[in-house]
Amino acid sequence: MGEAPPAPAGRRAMCGACLRPARVCLCAFFPPAGPVDTPRGTRVVILQHPLEAKKTLGTARYVAHVLRRAAVVKGRRLRRASAEPGSAAADVFRALDEGTLWVLFPGPGAAPMCERARESDGASEQVQKGLTLLLFDGTWREGKQMFNSLFEDGRDGAAFRRCPLVYLSPACLQRPLADAGRLRVEPAPGCVSTLEAVAEALFHVEGGGAAASRVRAALVGVYDALVNFQVDSGAPHMGVRREKDAGRDLGKQGV
């Protein structure tokens, strides 16, 4: 558990590493030797809406505790002009220029991640170089806005349109969603958290072998710990949100 300053009287103690209350600290579920490398060196960049960063049950913040080549960029859009050299945002544009960027979002024309990875595996220069995988973290409305913002700039917008666009179909998930608890009520069947989306997407991009399975297990293990803490605290099991509420909260399927 990360060290934290003593809590003021009446305030609960917080872990300084995972930023959770000390009694439900997640640090024991992170890789003991620190964040791990993926076998093929896939880079994960999550564009997180500023409002999502304030939500206590958000999972994107934990990805970088598990993966060395992972980062969260807070903002509503990515712009080349404002991307500082060496930053995660700059990594996205470098991958865009190199043709090694994949975007995970269930937009028009998106292909199932597992099928696209299978077609590219072993034959694609993208995979050999190491991909950068871009995801979005926010409500569905915010996710769509962030996704659409990629295409606003002329030259870069055209390049983003040429990027492989992928999504996680039910066939791409390594475990039935019925076997996994939910942290939030999801807007539709098949939706997963950002942490799960990274785990499932990387499993396919990284070739689906034993090493990819270990990376996936490390990510899913953190998610399962979060769910177990919620259950132990008496929170109800979460399922699919009623249709009338489907537009409010995000059940993240790569969003």
Order of alpha helices (4+ residues) and beta strands (2+ residues): beta-alpha-beta-alpha-beta-beta-alpha-alpha-beta-alpha-alpha-beta-alpha-alpha
